[in-house]
């Protein structure tokens, strides 16, 4: 299921990509430079 992305930004301290998404639920996750998802 596709979800809208509200915010996507890079944390300059860690180089992690931070994403805030979701239509009815709040999806928050980070992607590290080597591809791990938190």
mmCIF file as Biopython writes it, N, C-alpha, C and O atoms, coordinates in Angstrom:
data_model
#
loop_
_atom_site.group_PDB
_atom_site.id
_atom_site.type_symbol
_atom_site.label_atom_id
_atom_site.label_alt_id
_atom_site.label_comp_id
_atom_site.label_asym_id
_atom_site.label_entity_id
_atom_site.label_seq_id
_atom_site.pdbx_PDB_ins_code
_atom_site.Cartn_x
_atom_site.Cartn_y
_atom_site.Cartn_z
_atom_site.occupancy
_atom_site.B_iso_or_equiv
_atom_site.auth_seq_id
_atom_site.auth_asym_id
_atom_site.pdbx_PDB_model_num
ATOM 1   N N  . UNK A ? 1  ? 0.836  -1.175 0.000  1.0 0.0 1  A 1 
ATOM 2   C CA . UNK A ? 1  ? 0.000  0.000  0.000  1.0 0.0 1  A 1 
ATOM 3   C C  . UNK A ? 1  ? 0.884  1.244  0.000  1.0 0.0 1  A 1 
ATOM 4   O O  . UNK A ? 1  ? 1.827  1.336  0.786  1.0 0.0 1  A 1 
ATOM 5   N N  . UNK A ? 2  ? 0.591  2.175  -0.856 1.0 0.0 2  A 1 
ATOM 6   C CA . UNK A ? 2  ? 1.357  3.412  -0.935 1.0 0.0 2  A 1 
ATOM 7   C C  . UNK A ? 2  ? 0.925  4.380  0.153  1.0 0.0 2  A 1 
ATOM 8   O O  . UNK A ? 2  ? -0.257 4.466  0.485  1.0 0.0 2  A 1 
ATOM 9   N N  . UNK A ? 3  ? 1.879  5.102  0.702  1.0 0.0 3  A 1 
ATOM 10  C CA . UNK A ? 3  ? 1.621  6.094  1.743  1.0 0.0 3  A 1 
ATOM 11  C C  . UNK A ? 3  ? 2.245  7.422  1.316  1.0 0.0 3  A 1 
ATOM 12  O O  . UNK A ? 3  ? 3.314  7.427  0.706  1.0 0.0 3  A 1 
ATOM 13  N N  . UNK A ? 4  ? 1.598  8.541  1.622  1.0 0.0 4  A 1 
ATOM 14  C CA . UNK A ? 4  ? 2.206  9.832  1.292  1.0 0.0 4  A 1 
ATOM 15  C C  . UNK A ? 4  ? 3.391  10.124 2.210  1.0 0.0 4  A 1 
ATOM 16  O O  . UNK A ? 4  ? 3.368  9.786  3.394  1.0 0.0 4  A 1 
ATOM 17  N N  . UNK A ? 5  ? 4.419  10.749 1.657  1.0 0.0 5  A 1 
ATOM 18  C CA . UNK A ? 5  ? 5.586  11.165 2.436  1.0 0.0 5  A 1 
ATOM 19  C C  . UNK A ? 5  ? 5.415  12.641 2.761  1.0 0.0 5  A 1 
ATOM 20  O O  . UNK A ? 5  ? 5.263  13.469 1.863  1.0 0.0 5  A 1 
ATOM 21  N N  . UNK A ? 6  ? 5.440  12.969 4.060  1.0 0.0 6  A 1 
ATOM 22  C CA . UNK A ? 6  ? 5.245  14.348 4.492  1.0 0.0 6  A 1 
ATOM 23  C C  . UNK A ? 6  ? 6.570  15.086 4.623  1.0 0.0 6  A 1 
ATOM 24  O O  . UNK A ? 6  ? 6.686  16.236 4.201  1.0 0.0 6  A 1 
ATOM 25  N N  . UNK A ? 7  ? 7.567  14.433 5.205  1.0 0.0 7  A 1 
ATOM 26  C CA . UNK A ? 7  ? 8.881  15.054 5.407  1.0 0.0 7  A 1 
ATOM 27  C C  . UNK A ? 7  ? 9.958  14.018 5.122  1.0 0.0 7  A 1 
ATOM 28  O O  . UNK A ? 7  ? 9.846  12.864 5.538  1.0 0.0 7  A 1 
ATOM 29  N N  . UNK A ? 8  ? 10.987 14.428 4.420  1.0 0.0 8  A 1 
ATOM 30  C CA . UNK A ? 8  ? 12.179 13.604 4.231  1.0 0.0 8  A 1 
ATOM 31  C C  . UNK A ? 8  ? 13.377 14.537 4.347  1.0 0.0 8  A 1 
ATOM 32  O O  . UNK A ? 8  ? 13.476 15.520 3.613  1.0 0.0 8  A 1 
ATOM 33  N N  . UNK A ? 9  ? 14.284 14.231 5.263  1.0 0.0 9  A 1 
ATOM 34  C CA . UNK A ? 9  ? 15.464 15.084 5.431  1.0 0.0 9  A 1 
ATOM 35  C C  . UNK A ? 9  ? 16.652 14.228 5.867  1.0 0.0 9  A 1 
ATOM 36  O O  . UNK A ? 9  ? 16.488 13.112 6.359  1.0 0.0 9  A 1 
ATOM 37  N N  . UNK A ? 10 ? 17.831 14.771 5.676  1.0 0.0 10 A 1 
ATOM 38  C CA . UNK A ? 10 ? 19.067 14.080 6.049  1.0 0.0 10 A 1 
ATOM 39  C C  . UNK A ? 10 ? 19.625 14.713 7.314  1.0 0.0 10 A 1 
ATOM 40  O O  . UNK A ? 10 ? 19.790 15.930 7.391  1.0 0.0 10 A 1 
ATOM 41  N N  . UNK A ? 11 ? 19.913 13.876 8.305  1.0 0.0 11 A 1 
ATOM 42  C CA . UNK A ? 11 ? 20.561 14.326 9.534  1.0 0.0 11 A 1 
ATOM 43  C C  . UNK A ? 11 ? 22.046 14.495 9.216  1.0 0.0 11 A 1 
ATOM 44  O O  . UNK A ? 11 ? 22.738 13.513 8.950  1.0 0.0 11 A 1 
ATOM 45  N N  . UNK A ? 12 ? 22.531 15.720 9.242  1.0 0.0 12 A 1 
ATOM 46  C CA . UNK A ? 12 ? 23.916 15.988 8.851  1.0 0.0 12 A 1 
ATOM 47  C C  . UNK A ? 12 ? 24.935 15.419 9.828  1.0 0.0 12 A 1 
ATOM 48  O O  . UNK A ? 12 ? 26.093 15.226 9.458  1.0 0.0 12 A 1 
ATOM 49  N N  . UNK A ? 13 ? 24.529 15.144 11.072 1.0 0.0 13 A 1 
ATOM 50  C CA . UNK A ? 13 ? 25.456 14.564 12.054 1.0 0.0 13 A 1 
ATOM 51  C C  . UNK A ? 13 ? 25.724 13.100 11.753 1.0 0.0 13 A 1 
ATOM 52  O O  . UNK A ? 13 ? 26.861 12.641 11.862 1.0 0.0 13 A 1 
ATOM 53  N N  . UNK A ? 14 ? 24.671 12.353 11.369 1.0 0.0 14 A 1 
ATOM 54  C CA . UNK A ? 14 ? 24.801 10.908 11.170 1.0 0.0 14 A 1 
ATOM 55  C C  . UNK A ? 14 ? 24.679 10.493 9.706  1.0 0.0 14 A 1 
ATOM 56  O O  . UNK A ? 14 ? 24.975 9.346  9.372  1.0 0.0 14 A 1 
ATOM 57  N N  . UNK A ? 15 ? 24.251 11.400 8.827  1.0 0.0 15 A 1 
ATOM 58  C CA . UNK A ? 15 ? 23.959 11.124 7.416  1.0 0.0 15 A 1 
ATOM 59  C C  . UNK A ? 15 ? 22.802 10.152 7.238  1.0 0.0 15 A 1 
ATOM 60  O O  . UNK A ? 15 ? 22.668 9.539  6.179  1.0 0.0 15 A 1 
ATOM 61  N N  . UNK A ? 16 ? 21.956 10.002 8.271  1.0 0.0 16 A 1 
ATOM 62  C CA . UNK A ? 16 ? 20.768 9.166  8.153  1.0 0.0 16 A 1 
ATOM 63  C C  . UNK A ? 16 ? 19.667 9.942  7.440  1.0 0.0 16 A 1 
ATOM 64  O O  . UNK A ? 16 ? 19.530 11.152 7.619  1.0 0.0 16 A 1 
ATOM 65  N N  . UNK A ? 17 ? 18.887 9.236  6.635  1.0 0.0 17 A 1 
ATOM 66  C CA . UNK A ? 17 ? 17.710 9.812  5.992  1.0 0.0 17 A 1 
ATOM 67  C C  . UNK A ? 17 ? 16.529 9.593  6.920  1.0 0.0 17 A 1 
ATOM 68  O O  . UNK A ? 17 ? 16.218 8.453  7.263  1.0 0.0 17 A 1 
ATOM 69  N N  . UNK A ? 18 ? 15.867 10.664 7.334  1.0 0.0 18 A 1 
ATOM 70  C CA . UNK A ? 18 ? 14.715 10.601 8.229  1.0 0.0 18 A 1 
ATOM 71  C C  . UNK A ? 18 ? 13.462 10.812 7.390  1.0 0.0 18 A 1 
ATOM 72  O O  . UNK A ? 18 ? 13.397 11.749 6.594  1.0 0.0 18 A 1 
ATOM 73  N N  . UNK A ? 19 ? 12.454 9.936  7.565  1.0 0.0 19 A 1 
ATOM 74  C CA . UNK A ? 19 ? 11.222 10.016 6.782  1.0 0.0 19 A 1 
ATOM 75  C C  . UNK A ? 19 ? 10.024 9.991  7.718  1.0 0.0 19 A 1 
ATOM 76  O O  . UNK A ? 19 ? 9.937  9.149  8.612  1.0 0.0 19 A 1 
ATOM 77  N N  . UNK A ? 20 ? 9.101  10.924 7.502  1.0 0.0 20 A 1 
ATOM 78  C CA . UNK A ? 20 ? 7.816  10.962 8.197  1.0 0.0 20 A 1 
ATOM 79  C C  . UNK A ? 20 ? 6.750  10.791 7.127  1.0 0.0 20 A 1 
ATOM 80  O O  . UNK A ? 20 ? 6.655  11.597 6.202  1.0 0.0 20 A 1 
ATOM 81  N N  . UNK A ? 21 ? 5.941  9.731  7.256  1.0 0.0 21 A 1 
ATOM 82  C CA . UNK A ? 21 ? 4.965  9.409  6.222  1.0 0.0 21 A 1 
ATOM 83  C C  . UNK A ? 21 ? 3.704  8.836  6.848  1.0 0.0 21 A 1 
ATOM 84  O O  . UNK A ? 21 ? 3.622  8.647  8.061  1.0 0.0 21 A 1 
ATOM 85  N N  . UNK A ? 22 ? 2.730  8.565  5.999  1.0 0.0 22 A 1 
ATOM 86  C CA . UNK A ? 22 ? 1.512  7.911  6.447  1.0 0.0 22 A 1 
ATOM 87  C C  . UNK A ? 22 ? 0.281  8.762  6.235  1.0 0.0 22 A 1 
ATOM 88  O O  . UNK A ? 22 ? 0.316  9.988  6.343  1.0 0.0 22 A 1 
ATOM 89  N N  . UNK A ? 23 ? -0.806 8.082  5.931  1.0 0.0 23 A 1 
ATOM 90  C CA . UNK A ? 23 ? -2.072 8.758  5.705  1.0 0.0 23 A 1 
ATOM 91  C C  . UNK A ? 23 ? -2.860 8.861  7.000  1.0 0.0 23 A 1 
ATOM 92  O O  . UNK A ? 23 ? -3.200 9.961  7.436  1.0 0.0 23 A 1 
ATOM 93  N N  . UNK A ? 24 ? -3.151 7.729  7.615  1.0 0.0 24 A 1 
ATOM 94  C CA . UNK A ? 24 ? -3.882 7.720  8.882  1.0 0.0 24 A 1 
ATOM 95  C C  . UNK A ? 24 ? -2.979 7.329  10.045 1.0 0.0 24 A 1 
ATOM 96  O O  . UNK A ? 24 ? -3.267 7.680  11.189 1.0 0.0 24 A 1 
ATOM 97  N N  . UNK A ? 25 ? -1.896 6.612  9.775  1.0 0.0 25 A 1 
ATOM 98  C CA . UNK A ? 25 ? -0.953 6.244  10.819 1.0 0.0 25 A 1 
ATOM 99  C C  . UNK A ? 25 ? 0.320  7.060  10.638 1.0 0.0 25 A 1 
ATOM 100 O O  . UNK A ? 25 ? 0.663  7.458  9.525  1.0 0.0 25 A 1 
ATOM 101 N N  . UNK A ? 26 ? 1.008  7.302  11.733 1.0 0.0 26 A 1 
ATOM 102 C CA . UNK A ? 26 ? 2.259  8.056  11.681 1.0 0.0 26 A 1 
ATOM 103 C C  . UNK A ? 26 ? 3.418  7.086  11.521 1.0 0.0 26 A 1 
ATOM 104 O O  . UNK A ? 26 ? 3.753  6.355  12.453 1.0 0.0 26 A 1 
ATOM 105 N N  . UNK A ? 27 ? 4.024  7.077  10.358 1.0 0.0 27 A 1 
ATOM 106 C CA . UNK A ? 27 ? 5.176  6.226  10.087 1.0 0.0 27 A 1 
ATOM 107 C C  . UNK A ? 27 ? 6.428  7.088  10.166 1.0 0.0 27 A 1 
ATOM 108 O O  . UNK A ? 27 ? 6.577  8.051  9.413  1.0 0.0 27 A 1 
ATOM 109 N N  . UNK A ? 28 ? 7.321  6.740  11.075 1.0 0.0 28 A 1 
ATOM 110 C CA . UNK A ? 28 ? 8.592  7.441  11.223 1.0 0.0 28 A 1 
ATOM 111 C C  . UNK A ? 28 ? 9.700  6.409  11.146 1.0 0.0 28 A 1 
ATOM 112 O O  . UNK A ? 28 ? 9.670  5.402  11.853 1.0 0.0 28 A 1 
ATOM 113 N N  . UNK A ? 29 ? 10.671 6.656  10.293 1.0 0.0 29 A 1 
ATOM 114 C CA . UNK A ? 29 ? 11.806 5.744  10.237 1.0 0.0 29 A 1 
ATOM 115 C C  . UNK A ? 29 ? 13.029 6.473  9.719  1.0 0.0 29 A 1 
ATOM 116 O O  . UNK A ? 29 ? 12.940 7.549  9.129  1.0 0.0 29 A 1 
ATOM 117 N N  . UNK A ? 30 ? 14.177 5.851  9.958  1.0 0.0 30 A 1 
ATOM 118 C CA . UNK A ? 30 ? 15.455 6.381  9.503  1.0 0.0 30 A 1 
ATOM 119 C C  . UNK A ? 30 ? 16.159 5.312  8.689  1.0 0.0 30 A 1 
ATOM 120 O O  . UNK A ? 30 ? 16.060 4.122  8.987  1.0 0.0 30 A 1 
ATOM 121 N N  . UNK A ? 31 ? 16.867 5.743  7.667  1.0 0.0 31 A 1 
ATOM 122 C CA . UNK A ? 31 ? 17.668 4.844  6.843  1.0 0.0 31 A 1 
ATOM 123 C C  . UNK A ? 31 ? 19.117 5.303  6.953  1.0 0.0 31 A 1 
ATOM 124 O O  . UNK A ? 31 ? 19.436 6.453  6.654  1.0 0.0 31 A 1 
ATOM 125 N N  . UNK A ? 32 ? 19.987 4.398  7.382  1.0 0.0 32 A 1 
ATOM 126 C CA . UNK A ? 32 ? 21.403 4.729  7.540  1.0 0.0 32 A 1 
ATOM 127 C C  . UNK A ? 32 ? 22.097 4.720  6.180  1.0 0.0 32 A 1 
ATOM 128 O O  . UNK A ? 32 ? 21.536 4.205  5.212  1.0 0.0 32 A 1 
ATOM 129 N N  . UNK A ? 33 ? 23.301 5.277  6.085  1.0 0.0 33 A 1 
ATOM 130 C CA . UNK A ? 33 ? 24.029 5.279  4.814  1.0 0.0 33 A 1 
ATOM 131 C C  . UNK A ? 33 ? 24.292 3.881  4.251  1.0 0.0 33 A 1 
ATOM 132 O O  . UNK A ? 33 ? 24.442 3.729  3.039  1.0 0.0 33 A 1 
ATOM 133 N N  . UNK A ? 34 ? 24.352 2.851  5.116  1.0 0.0 34 A 1 
ATOM 134 C CA . UNK A ? 34 ? 24.588 1.495  4.607  1.0 0.0 34 A 1 
ATOM 135 C C  . UNK A ? 34 ? 23.293 0.722  4.361  1.0 0.0 34 A 1 
ATOM 136 O O  . UNK A ? 34 ? 23.340 -0.470 4.056  1.0 0.0 34 A 1 
ATOM 137 N N  . UNK A ? 35 ? 22.126 1.386  4.489  1.0 0.0 35 A 1 
ATOM 138 C CA . UNK A ? 35 ? 20.853 0.768  4.112  1.0 0.0 35 A 1 
ATOM 139 C C  . UNK A ? 35 ? 20.027 0.191  5.236  1.0 0.0 35 A 1 
ATOM 140 O O  . UNK A ? 35 ? 18.924 -0.295 4.987  1.0 0.0 35 A 1 
ATOM 141 N N  . UNK A ? 36 ? 20.515 0.224  6.475  1.0 0.0 36 A 1 
ATOM 142 C CA . UNK A ? 36 ? 19.721 -0.282 7.599  1.0 0.0 36 A 1 
ATOM 143 C C  . UNK A ? 36 ? 18.540 0.647  7.851  1.0 0.0 36 A 1 
ATOM 144 O O  . UNK A ? 36 ? 18.648 1.863  7.696  1.0 0.0 36 A 1 
ATOM 145 N N  . UNK A ? 37 ? 17.402 0.055  8.245  1.0 0.0 37 A 1 
ATOM 146 C CA . UNK A ? 37 ? 16.198 0.832  8.532  1.0 0.0 37 A 1 
ATOM 147 C C  . UNK A ? 37 ? 15.878 0.711  10.011 1.0 0.0 37 A 1 
ATOM 148 O O  . UNK A ? 37 ? 15.842 -0.388 10.565 1.0 0.0 37 A 1 
ATOM 149 N N  . UNK A ? 38 ? 15.648 1.851  10.640 1.0 0.0 38 A 1 
ATOM 150 C CA . UNK A ? 38 ? 15.267 1.891  12.052 1.0 0.0 38 A 1 
ATOM 151 C C  . UNK A ? 38 ? 13.860 2.409  12.163 1.0 0.0 38 A 1 
ATOM 152 O O  . UNK A ? 38 ? 13.330 2.527  13.268 1.0 0.0 38 A 1 
#
